[in-house]
């Protein structure tokens, strides 16, 4: 009964470790950025980063998501190898095209964002890093479909070492500021992109099919406007804050978002890497027990919601300690925004339940409309609230956008993919309600004070929430029995070895 769930958790755990290492550079370098960069410089970094994210979406045209689907459409090894090489070659052509226009595009982006061309070289470095990071991400997708979590971990270690070493050299030793950040990214991803391409094409051969590339592109194109609109929301938020409050306010709010985004980078992304692949793969597996596999998959998803909510609660409660440790007091104004920002990323994780269902059933054409609605609502809310509420208005806009997208995605999944299991509002509420109570209790008891005893109490409150959620209405006796069996098997494995 617990075999499918155990497989998801086993590889999901390894991919989570790989993803943690993959994102470790961002986590470890965040204190460096917060100490070395002023809020205004952090705002420049954030604005260039979000422009880079938009360019990355245009470059990849949804290839990473489409690659997994098209790969599993081919049952034979020869067909799958051809999918790999075709997608890799197609992405390289797009990456080289971006390199050719990096500097002139940097001039235009610098003029738009900052009213001059002074930041053009920095933006050009950012585009170089983006071009090769796309190749890097496709390589990781290739190893994920093969469930080679150990290889993903090794690659992630190489990326983290390169980024950390170069950032320390460029920021602390050479004092290059924001330029050093994007230069370090470019050098690291160029090296990794070339090395991984050689390894993957060496294992799969060099083959190309215009038909396969067209299939990957057609299936991936709906992801492009969706993701571009998601990035557009990030750009609109930062641009509005820049217009109404200045670039320093962009830096403060972006710092809070960077902390909250760790929930996605370390938990949601890691979980989806194996959970989504397992759901898509199960669609092509006609020999298994579909009902049992679905039940186990649902159990694992709601277990993930508990873990994500516990991490969000802990981050919101300990935000004062985190800022005291890694940032200057200039960033303290983001503290009241943190509970809304982390809740937004919990809602984002919950939304993936329906979104994966739409991807699995190839109903991805509706995703851009969902993102457009989220962009419109998020921008409207921020436009109304930024003036009277300041940074809190930006946080409210981020959360409002995610709530709108969650409701729209779930409604469309139920309508267009009725065979997919619906999201249980009762089970989600059974997790989020005690988390909200725990946060309000912690805020009333400890406020934003930084004391060792308070920190220990906050961690205890977070653990108490996790226990309450697991023994609450979101999980039945059968769920807890399955969890207990998996834990026992996991603990006994080293002894058996």
N, C-alpha and C positions, 0 to 999 in steps of 0.2 A: 504493500500500500504506500509506503513512504519512499519507494525507490526513485520515482521521478522528482519528488521534492528533495530527496537527498542529493541527487545529481545536480539539481539547480543550486542548492546551497553549497555543495562541494566546489563546483567551478566558480560560482558566484563569489565565494569567499576568496578564492585565489585571484579572481579578476579584481575583487575589491582591493586586495593587497597590491596588485599591479597598478591599479588606478590610483591608489594612495601614493605609491612611489612615483607614478607618472605625474601626479599633481603636487608632489612634495616640494618641487622647486617653487611653485607659486605660494605654497603655505609657508615655507621657510624664508622666502624672500620678501613676503609681505611686511614683516617687522623692519627689514632693511629699507624698503620703500617708504614706510611710514616714518622712519627716523631720518632718512636722508632727504626725502622730498617734502617740500612744504605742501599744504593743501592745494595751493594754486598749481604747483608742478604735478601733483597727483591728478588734478583735474585735466591737465594737458595729456598726461599718460592715459587717463580713462577715455577721453574723447578720441584720441588716435586709436586706441584699442577697439572701440566699438565700430569705428570706420573700417578697421582691419577685419573685424568679424563679418561685416556686411560684404566686403570684397571676398572673403573666404567662402561665403555661401554662394556668391556668383560664380566663383571658380569651380567649386565641387558639384554644382547643380544637382545636389541630392545623391551623388554617386555612392556615398558610403552606405546610406540606407538601402538604395536600390541594389547594390552589390550583393548583400546578404540574401535578398529575395531571389534574384536571378541565379545566384550560385546554387541554391537548393532546388531550383526548377530543373536542374540537370542532374540526373541520377548517376551518370557515368563519369569516371575520373577525367577522361579526355575532354568532355564538355566543360567540366568545372575548371580544368587548367586553362582552357581557352577563355573562360569568363574572367579569370584572374589576370591573365596577360593583357587581354583587350582593355579591361578597365584601367589597369596600371598605365598602359601606353596612352590611352585617351586623357588621363589625368595629367600626365607629363606634358602633353601638347598644350593643355590649358595653362599649366604652370609656367611654361616657357613664354607663352604669350603675355602673361602677367608681368614677368620679368622685363619684357621688352618695353612696357609702358609704365614701369614703376616710378621713374623720376618725373615725367610730365604729369602723371596722375597725382603724384605727391604735391606738385605745385598747385594744382586745382583744389585739392582737399585742404591744403594749408590756407589758401585764400578764403575758402568757404568758412572754415572753422575759426580761424584766428585773424582774418583780415589782412594777411600778408603771406609772403612765401618763406618766411624764416624757418618754419617747421618742415619744409618740403623734404630735406634729406632724412629727417627722422621718419617721416611717413614712408619714404622709399625703402628704408631699412625694414620697416614693418611689413611692407608688401613682399619683400624677398623672403622673410620668415614665413609669411602666410603661404606663399607658393610651395615651399617645401614641407610645411606642416601638413598640407593636404595629402601629400604623398605618405608622410608618416602615419596619418590617421587611417589611410587605406590599408597600409601594411598591418596595423593593429587589427583592423576589421578582418583581414585575411587570417591572421592567427586565431582570432576569436571563433570564426566559423569552424576551425579545426580543433577548437577547445584546447589550444596550446597555451594554457594560462601561465606556465612557467616561462615560456619564451616571451610572452607579453611583459612579465615581471622583469626579465633581464633587459629588454629594450627600454623599459621605463626607468630602470636604474641608470642606464647610459644617458638618457635624456636629462634626468634630474642632476646627475653629476656635471654634465656639460653646462646646463643653465646656471646652476649655483656657482660653479667655479668662475664662469665668465662674468656673471653679474657682480660677484664680489670684486673681481679684478677691475671691471669697468667703473663701478660706482664708488668703491672705497679707495682703491689705489689710484685710478686715473681720473676720478671725479667727473665722469662724463654725463651724469644725471640721466634724464629721460632718454637721451641718445644711446647711452650704454645699455639700457634695458632692451631696446629693439635690436641693437647690434648683436647682443648676446643671443637673442632668439634666432636671428638670421644665421649666424655661424653654426649654432647647434643643429638646427633643422636641415640645413644644407648637408652637413655631414651624415646625419641619420637617414635623410631621404635617399641619398645616393647609395649608401651601404645596404639599406633594406630593399631597394629596388633591385640591386644586383643579386641579393640572396633569393628573393621571391621569383624573379624571372629565371634564375639559375635552376630553381626547383621545378618550375612549371613550364619552362620553355618560352620562346618568343613567338607568339601567334597573335593574329589580329583578325577580327571579324566585324565588318561594318554593321551587320545585322545585330550582333550582340551589343555593340556600342549603342546602336539606336534603341535597343530594348532597355538597356541600363539608363540611357538618357531619358527616354519617354517615361519610364517608371519613376525616375528620380526627379524629373522636372516639377511635379506637384510639391515636392519637399522644398524646392528652391524658393517659391514665393512665400510659403509658410514660414520657413526659417528666416527669410529676409524680412518678413513682417515682424517676426519675433525680435530680430536685431534692430529693426526700425523702431520698435517700442523703446529699446534701450537708448537708441540715439535720440529719439524725441524727448525722452525724460531728461537726458543730460543736456540737450540743447535748450530745452525750456528752463531748466535750472540755471544754465549759463546766462541766458537772456535776462531772467528775472532776479537772480541772486548773485551772479558772478561765478568765475571759474573756481574760486576757492570752495564755494558751496558744492560745486560739482565734485571736487576732490573729497569732501567730507562724506557726501551721500554715496559716492562710488566706493569709498572705503568700507562703509557699512554693507553695501551690496556685495563687495568682494568677500567679506566674512560670511555672509549668508549663502553665497554661491558655493562655498565649501561643502554645504549639504548636498548639492547636486553633484559636484565633482567627485566627492569621495563615496557617496552612498547611492544616490539615484542613478548616476551614470554607470557605476559598477554593477548595480543590480540589473539594470536594463540590458547590459551587455550579454548576460546569459539568459535572463528570463524571457526577453523578446525573441532571442534566437531559438530557445526551446519551444516557444509557442508557434513560431513559424515552421520550425522543423517538424513539430507534431502534426501539422497540417498535411505533410507529405508522408507521414508514417502510418500506413494502413494496418500494421500488424499489432498495435498496442491497444490497451484499454483506454478509449478516449474519455469516458466519464471519470474514471479514477484519476487519469492524468490531469484532467481539468480541475477536479477537486483539490488535488495536491498543489497545482499551480496557483489556485486561488488562496489556499492556506498560506503559501509562501509569500504571496503579494501582501496580505494583511499583516503578516509577521514583519515584512519590510516596512509597512506604514508605522508600526510600533517603534521599530528601530529609528526610522527617520524622525518621528515625532519626539522621541527621547533625545536624540542629538540636537534637534531644534530647541527643545526646552532647555537643555543644558547650555547651549550657546546663548540663548536669550538671558538666562539667569546669570551667567558668568561673564557677560559682555563687559561689565566694568573692570573685572580683573584682566581680561584679555587686552583691553585698551591700555590699562595701566602698565602692562608688561611690554607691549609691542609698539605703542604709538605715543606721540606727544599729546599734550592736553588740548592742542588745537582741534583734535578730532572728537572730543568728548560730546559735542552737540549731537552726534548720531545716536547716542545711547537710547533716548526715548523711541527711536524708530526701529530698533533691533527686533522687538517681538513681532511687528508687522512684516518686516523683511524676511525673517526666518519662517513665519507662517506662510508667506507667499511661496516659498520653495517647498514647503510641505504640500501645499495645494497643487503645485506643479508636479510633484511626484505622484500624487493621487490621480492626476489627470492622465498620466501615462497608461493607466489601466485601459481606458477607452481608446486612447490613441494607438496603442499597440494592436488592439482589436481591429481598428480601421485599416492599419497597415497590413495586418495578416489577411484580411479579406479584400485587399487591393481597392479600398475605398478612399484612397489618399487624396482624391480630387477635392474633397471638402475641407481639407486642412488649411489651405490658404484663406478660405472664407472665415474660418474660426479665428485664425491669427489676425485677420483684418478687423474683425469685431473686437478682439482684445486690444489691438492697437488704438482703435477709435475710442473705446471706453477708457482705456488707461490714460490716453492723452487728454481726453475731456475732463476726467477727474483731476488730473494734475494741473490742468489749466485753471480749474476753479479753485483748487485747494492750496496751490503753491503760494499764492499771495498772502492769504490770511494765516496759513498754518506753517509756512516755511518748509523745512526739510520733511516734516511730518506729512505734508501734502504729497510729496514725492513717494513716500512709503505707502500711503493710502492708495495712490494711483497704481503702484506695482501690485499690491494685494488685490485691488479691484479688478485689474486686468486678468489675473490668474483665476479669480472666482468666475468671471464671465466665460473664460475659455474652458474651465472645468465643466460648467453647466452645458455649454454648447457642444463640447466634444462628447459628453455622455449622452445627450439627447440624440445626436446624429448617429452615434454608434448603435444605440437601441433601435433606431429606425432603419438604418442601412445594413447593419450586421446583426440581425436578431438572434442568430445562432451563438453569438459571443456572450459569455456570462456578463450580466450587468453589474455595475458597481453597487455595492450595498451601502446605502447612506447610513443605515443603522450601525454597521460595523465600523465605518469611518468615524461617525459621531462618537461611538463608544471608545475610540482612541483619543480624538481631539478634545472632547469635553474634559476628561481628567487632566489633560495637559494644560488646558486653559486655567483650570482651577489651581493647579500646582504653580503656574507662573504668577497668578494674582496673589497667591499666598506668599510666594517668595518675594514679590515686589513689596507687599505690605510689611513683611518681617524685616527685610534687609535693605530695601531701596537700591541705590546705586553705590552703597558703601563698599569699600574694599578692605576686608578683614579675613584672616586665615580661617577663623571659626565660621564665618559666614560662608566662605567658599566650600568648606566641608559640608555644611548644612545644605547648600544648594545642590551639591552632588548627591547627597542622600535623598533629597526631595525628587531629583530626577530618577533615581533608582526606584523609589517608592511609586512613582508614576508608572514605570515600566511594568512593575508587578501588578499594579491595579489594572492596567490595560490588558495584560495577558489573562487575568482572572475575571475580566469584565464581560459584558455581553457580546463583545466582538469575537470571542473564541468559545467554542463548546468543549465538552469533555473529550470528544474524538480528536479535536485539534490539539488540545494539550497533551493527550496521550501520544499523538504522532510526534509532537515536539520532544517529549520526554524520550521516546525511542531513538530519535535521531541524535539527541544529546548523549545518550548512553553509548550508542554505536561510535560516535565521534570520540568520546573519552576513552573507549576501549581500544581504538585503532592503534595507538602507539604501543600498547602492551602486546597486542597481537603481532605487531611488526617485530 
